[in-house]
Every structure is written in C-alpha cells, then in structure tokens.
Amino acid sequence: MEKKGITLVVQGRFEKTFLDQMARDIETAFEWPVSVVPLTHDILPFFDATRKQYDANRLLQLVHADYAAGSLKTIGLFQVDLFIPILTYIFGQAQYKGSTGIASVYRLRNEQYGMAGNERLLYERFRKVVIHELGHAFGLIHCHVPICVMRPGTYVEDIDQKKHFFCNKCAAELELALHKD
C-alpha cells in the first residue's frame, strides 16, 4: 500500500482557516499532499499533575501508534503545555528519520509572556515549529544558519528570528530524503 502523504492530527480547537493555511504551507514545504484528521482520544491520561503539563513522549507514542499508519509522516497538533523529563517545556518533537512528530501552540502565544495576543504571530511561530519537527522526521538535523527553520529554538525569540523555510543545505538534504521515501 502506498503511503498517502502527511497527516495533521488535531487536538483541541483550531480555526478552520488556521488549519487550512497550515495544510497548504506544509504541502508547499514538503511537496506531499496533506490531510487533517481529529485526534479522537482523551488526552487527560497523559497529564502530569505534578508538573501541570502533558507528557510529550507519551503523546508522541499515541499519535504514532493510533494515527501514523498509512501516512508518510504524521504530526499531532496540540493546544496543551508539553514537557519531556529533561526539559521544563517543549514546543514540539519528532522521531528522527521516523514517521511521527508533535507540536503545540501553548507556549507560542504572546499571552504566555504577558503581551497582547497576536494571531498572525502565533500562526507564524506554529508553522515554523511544525515544519521544523517534520524536517526531523525526514532526517534533517539542527542547522546553524540563523534564518533556517531547522535552527534549534528554545525560546519564542529563537523561533521569531528564523524563517519558515529551509536554508540551501537543508533544502538539498530534504530533497534527497523526499525522493528516497
């Protein structure tokens, strides 16, 4: 059976226009068709009451186990605060050269930092995180080019400084990976 492209698995409420634009941008970045499906699982069991956050490793496993079959790559889009045991929080993560990733808008909102909300900026940040995580799934590593989407981002300021596209080196590596899969 041929893999059907990239699947966005959506948890929580996202505006239809937000998701439609994200699907188009992902399709442009990776040259694969993109489909959007709802996450139908209750994610409360993945909540860590001590940290008041959701376990990203376990959510990644859920998306992989229950949503990745039949897709080339699958990424869960979340609205909740994510953590992994060694970090206070994360924006997203992916299986390197794997089929699955996750990303969350939670820490990308200006309101988290005491500033006025900005939906356009939120979208721009989230698009970068999603493309970055899918880049890892396609086998790309972190890049040192300041504007490359594969540059690591620990803080929203890091994300704001980079673009939503790949530098020439990463684009060439992605091109090879896209035609290998």
Summary of the structure (lengths in Angstrom):
residues: 181
radius of gyration: 15.3
end to end distance: 13.4
largest distance: 48.9
contacts: 580
relative contact order: 0.14
helix: 41%
strand: 20%
